[in-house]
């Protein structure tokens, strides 16, 4: 479970866990996925199930303080992107952090 200070370990563990649920589950975390209004085809059913498995892994692996921030997200990818951006930041944030570390050094 993530406690906000162990993101790198949590990231590795949650990725491995979701991959263990199936290749399709992890693919939906990395790619855009939209929940269908009605499950029609076998492929849509598989995607829906894999997305739910991945979302369940996130819900189990996050503390309440973080879960509150992502529990309304519609897909596992949205949750993954939010967590990654929060802890790793985008390129601008990474550059700013690196600049701060340089100044401290």
Buried (B, 14 or more C-beta within 10 A) or exposed (E): EBEEEEBEEBBEBBBEBBBEBBEBBBBBBEEEBEEEEEEEEEEEEBBBBBBBBBBBBBEEBBEEEBBEEBEEBEBBBBBBBBBEEBBEEEEEEEEEEEEEEEEEE
